[in-house]
Amino acid sequence: MTICYDSETLERFIPVAYEEILEKVLEQTPLDASACRRMATALRSWYHEQFYEELRDLKRCYRPFNPDSDLISLQHYSQAEYSSLKHALVTSITPLLSRANYEALTQETLHEAMNKTSPYGVEVSVDFEDFEEIALFVRGEAHRYDTRRTWRSLYWKQERIRVDVYRRLFILLKPKRLQQRAQEIAVRDGRSVKQVAKQLQKKNHVLLDDASHERIYMKLFKDIPHADLEMLFPNTVVKMTLRDKLKLGITGGGGTIGGAVTLMGKIGAMAEPLSLLAAMGAFGGVLWRQVKSVFTHRTRYMATLA
């Protein structure tokens, strides 16, 4: 699979190695090459030292939020301390990513991606209200070409389609607390907070239910299609496509109606008990096949999503 940068897209990011750029500069400069090389090495060392200090500060701020940490904290943080560290982390990482030539994705771009169909044929939904903080940064606009069957060729021939991708994508997510989200939903829908919290605890494993810990997720991805941004969120819910819904509705509905008509005919004709039991068993088998078909489609979607 070949991925090509979009030459028509102007970016700050230059996809060329530092050593190659340095050699090209030395070829063009009229100054002493060895002196220029020493200056470049010293400048790079200075930048390395500066970024190392920033990295230490970021790790200090992120330590109490790291969900995958192996360290045991000797300090108990208050809510005020959590808020201060979270603010310091978010405000520090944004300019750092900007200097690394990452661009922030706007809400408009994110919602536009949510309305696109994935090239893998999987549709998911994401509830952004589950998060206190959402930040996405990308670097490198590129594209690749995939092949797939479409309805225009009656799924007979494979067509070559262009898929726009981000070469690097950084995501930062801060989930809300379970009680906070339950209260928001209860106020919106006019329901009991206790009932909503119980449902969220069973279905939503992203929300924070431990009052003594906070979590912030930071992940870096590579070659992510624009239409697959929602798959990166931990609270995705898989949805069936319209084609699969129609397929299940037509095939399942026809079999269920046929089985129901046969069963009602047996009941109306006052058939023998054995014949009636056989008809009920056949109808139950039809229902089970339809339910199994739905679960099979869902399992296939989950496998594609993974």
C-alpha positions in Angstrom: 0.0 0.0 0.0 1.6 3.3 -1.2 0.9 6.5 0.7 1.6 9.8 -1.1 1.7 13.3 0.3 -0.6 15.9 -1.2 1.7 18.3 -3.0 -1.2 20.8 -3.4 -1.6 21.1 0.4 0.6 23.7 2.0 1.9 22.7 5.5 4.6 23.7 7.9 5.7 20.1 8.1 8.6 19.2 5.7 8.8 15.4 5.3 12.6 15.4 4.8 15.2 14.1 7.3 17.4 16.6 9.2 20.6 15.1 7.9 19.5 15.4 4.3 18.4 19.0 4.7 21.7 19.8 6.4 23.7 18.3 3.5 21.7 20.3 1.0 22.3 23.5 2.9 26.1 22.8 3.2 26.2 22.3 -0.6 24.7 25.7 -1.2 26.5 27.8 1.4 29.7 29.7 0.6 30.9 29.4 4.2 33.2 26.8 5.7 31.3 23.5 5.7 32.9 22.1 8.9 32.1 25.3 10.8 28.5 25.2 9.6 28.3 21.6 10.6 29.6 22.4 14.1 27.1 25.2 14.4 24.2 22.9 13.3 25.3 20.3 15.9 25.4 22.9 18.7 22.1 24.3 17.7 20.5 20.9 17.6 22.0 20.0 21.1 20.5 23.3 22.5 17.1 22.4 21.2 17.4 18.9 22.5 18.1 20.3 26.0 15.2 22.7 25.9 12.8 20.0 24.8 14.1 17.6 27.4 13.2 20.1 30.2 9.8 20.5 28.7 9.3 16.7 28.6 10.2 16.5 32.3 7.6 19.1 33.1 5.0 17.3 31.0 5.7 14.0 32.6 5.4 15.6 36.1 2.0 17.0 35.2 0.8 13.8 33.5 1.9 11.4 36.2 -1.4 11.5 38.3 -3.5 11.2 35.1 -1.6 8.3 33.4 -4.0 5.3 33.2 -1.1 3.0 32.3 1.5 4.0 34.9 3.5 1.4 36.8 4.4 3.9 39.6 2.8 4.1 43.0 2.0 7.7 44.0 3.0 8.8 47.5 0.9 11.9 47.2 -2.9 12.3 47.4 -4.1 15.0 45.1 -7.1 17.2 45.9 -9.5 18.3 43.2 -7.9 21.8 43.1 -4.5 20.1 42.5 -5.9 17.9 39.8 -7.4 20.9 38.1 -4.2 22.8 38.3 -2.1 20.0 36.9 -4.7 19.3 34.1 -4.6 23.0 33.1 -0.8 23.0 33.1 -0.7 19.8 31.0 -3.2 21.0 28.3 -1.7 24.5 28.0 1.8 23.1 27.7 1.2 20.3 25.2 -0.6 22.5 22.7 2.4 24.9 21.9 4.7 21.8 22.0 2.7 20.1 19.3 2.5 23.3 17.3 6.3 23.5 17.3 6.4 19.9 16.1 4.4 21.1 13.1 1.1 19.5 14.2 -2.1 21.4 13.4 -5.2 21.3 15.6 -8.3 19.8 14.2 -11.3 22.1 14.5 -14.8 21.0 15.7 -16.1 21.5 12.1 -13.5 19.1 10.7 -14.3 16.5 13.4 -18.0 16.6 12.8 -17.5 16.5 9.1 -15.5 13.3 9.5 -18.2 11.8 11.6 -20.7 12.1 8.8 -18.5 10.2 6.4 -18.7 6.4 5.8 -15.5 4.5 6.6 -13.7 2.9 3.7 -14.0 -0.3 5.7 -17.8 -0.2 5.6 -18.2 0.3 9.4 -20.3 3.1 10.9 -19.9 4.1 14.5 -21.2 6.8 16.8 -19.5 8.8 19.5 -20.9 10.8 22.4 -18.5 13.7 22.8 -20.4 14.8 25.9 -18.6 12.0 27.8 -15.4 14.0 27.8 -14.2 17.2 29.6 -11.3 17.7 27.2 -11.0 16.7 23.6 -7.9 17.7 21.5 -6.8 16.3 18.2 -3.7 17.4 16.3 -2.6 16.1 12.9 0.6 16.3 10.8 1.0 15.4 7.2 -1.9 15.4 4.7 -1.6 12.4 2.4 -3.7 9.9 0.4 -3.7 6.3 -0.7 -5.8 4.3 -3.2 -7.9 1.2 -2.1 -10.1 -1.1 -4.1 -13.6 -2.1 -3.1 -16.9 -3.2 -4.6 -19.7 -0.7 -4.8 -23.4 -0.7 -5.7 -22.6 1.2 -8.9 -21.0 -1.9 -10.4 -23.6 -4.2 -8.6 -20.7 -5.4 -6.4 -19.3 -7.3 -9.3 -16.2 -5.2 -10.2 -13.7 -3.6 -7.8 -13.3 0.2 -8.1 -10.2 2.2 -7.2 -11.1 4.8 -4.6 -8.9 7.6 -3.1 -8.7 7.6 0.7 -7.4 10.8 2.4 -5.3 10.0 5.5 -3.4 11.8 8.3 0.2 10.5 8.5 0.3 11.3 12.2 -2.6 12.0 14.6 -2.4 12.9 18.3 -5.4 12.6 20.5 -6.0 13.8 24.1 -9.1 12.8 26.0 -10.2 13.6 29.5 -13.4 11.6 30.5 -16.0 13.1 32.8 -17.0 11.5 36.1 -19.8 9.1 36.1 -22.0 11.0 38.5 -21.4 14.3 36.6 -22.5 12.7 33.3 -25.4 10.9 35.0 -26.7 14.3 36.4 -26.4 15.9 33.0 -28.4 13.2 31.3 -31.0 13.1 34.1 -31.6 16.9 33.8 -31.8 16.6 30.0 -34.2 13.7 29.9 -36.1 14.3 33.1 -35.0 11.0 34.7 -33.6 9.8 38.0 -29.9 10.4 38.5 -29.6 7.0 40.3 -31.2 5.2 37.4 -29.1 6.9 34.8 -25.9 6.2 36.8 -26.7 2.5 37.1 -27.2 2.3 33.3 -24.0 4.2 32.6 -22.0 1.9 34.9 -23.1 -1.1 32.9 -22.7 0.3 29.4 -20.2 3.1 29.5 -16.7 2.0 30.8 -15.0 5.3 29.8 -16.5 7.5 32.6 -14.6 7.8 35.8 -16.3 6.0 38.7 -13.4 6.2 41.2 -13.5 9.5 43.1 -9.8 9.2 44.1 -8.3 9.0 40.6 -8.4 11.0 37.4 -7.4 9.8 33.9 -6.3 11.5 30.7 -5.7 9.4 27.6 -3.0 10.5 25.2 -2.3 8.4 22.1 -0.4 8.8 18.8 -1.7 7.1 15.6 -0.3 6.7 12.1 -2.0 6.8 8.7 -5.6 7.3 9.9 -8.2 7.9 7.2 -10.3 11.0 7.7 -13.5 9.0 7.8 -12.1 6.8 10.7 -11.5 9.5 13.3 -14.4 8.4 15.4 -13.0 4.9 15.7 -10.1 6.3 17.8 -12.5 7.2 20.7 -12.9 4.6 23.5 -16.7 5.0 23.7 -17.6 4.1 20.1 -20.9 2.4 19.4 -21.1 0.3 16.2 -24.0 1.0 13.9 -25.3 -1.1 11.0 -25.2 0.4 7.6 -28.5 1.0 5.7 -27.7 -1.8 3.3 -27.3 -4.4 6.1 -30.5 -3.2 7.8 -32.5 -3.6 4.6 -30.9 -7.0 4.0 -31.8 -8.3 7.5 -35.2 -6.7 7.3 -36.1 -8.3 4.0 -34.7 -11.7 4.6 -35.6 -11.9 8.3 -39.0 -10.3 7.9 -40.0 -12.6 5.1 -39.0 -15.7 7.0 -40.7 -14.5 10.2 -43.9 -13.7 8.5 -44.0 -17.0 6.6 -43.4 -18.9 9.9 -46.1 -16.9 11.7 -48.6 -17.5 8.9 -47.9 -21.3 9.0 -48.3 -21.3 12.8 -51.5 -19.3 12.8 -52.9 -21.7 10.1 -52.2 -24.7 12.3 -53.8 -23.0 15.3 -56.9 -21.9 13.3 -57.3 -25.4 11.8 -57.2 -27.0 15.3 -54.4 -29.3 14.2 -53.2 -32.2 16.3 -50.9 -31.4 19.2 -47.9 -32.9 17.6 -48.3 -30.9 14.4 -48.9 -27.8 16.5 -45.7 -28.4 18.5 -43.8 -29.0 15.3 -45.1 -25.7 13.8 -44.2 -23.8 17.1 -40.7 -25.4 17.0 -40.2 -24.4 13.4 -41.4 -20.8 14.1 -39.0 -20.7 17.1 -36.1 -21.9 14.8 -36.9 -19.1 12.3 -36.8 -16.5 15.1 -33.5 -17.9 16.4 -31.9 -17.7 13.0 -32.9 -14.0 12.6 -31.5 -13.1 16.1 -28.3 -15.1 15.3 -28.0 -13.3 12.0 -28.1 -9.9 13.8 -25.4 -11.0 16.3 -23.3 -12.4 13.5 -23.4 -9.0 11.7 -22.5 -7.2 14.9 -19.6 -9.5 15.6 -18.3 -9.0 12.0 -18.5 -5.2 12.5 -16.6 -5.4 15.8 -13.9 -7.5 14.2 -13.6 -5.0 11.3 -13.5 -2.2 13.8 -10.7 -3.9 15.8 
